[in-house]
Amino acid sequence: MRPILNLLWFILGGGWLIALEYLIAGTVLCVSIIGIPFGLQCYKLAGLGAFPFGKDVVDAKGGAIHTLANVLWLVFAGFWICLSHLGLAIASAVTIIGIPFAVQHLKFALVALWPFGQRVTP
């Protein structure tokens, strides 16, 4: 069932667009040395964005540097990305068929809000 949901997500649910946006943002951020850690988080989100079904996000142990990076991410990008995923989740949940997509957007909203110290597992 997961491959079918991933295929539907990629084509109809906007997975290709989400992955492309995160890949472009990650590439732009990796241009500067300071932006490389943030670009790597965008790449992580791009991989999750393409095929999210069957993957879980778990908290990894993070220290003070992860907290500082998460605060910077939250202020400059995370809040707005989280709002966009919440809006997409609400729009997807309007129909019964879109409810699994809404659940994935809620998962994205949490990861996009605080990505450092989170690990994507199959």
Secondary structure, DSSP 8 states (H G I E B T S, - for coil): -HHHHHHHHHHTSSHHHHHHHHHHHHHHHTTSTTTHHHHHHHHHHHHHHHS-TT-EEEE----HHHHHHHHHHIIIIIHHHHHHHHHHHHHHTTSSTTHHHHHHHHHHHHHHHS-TTEEEE-
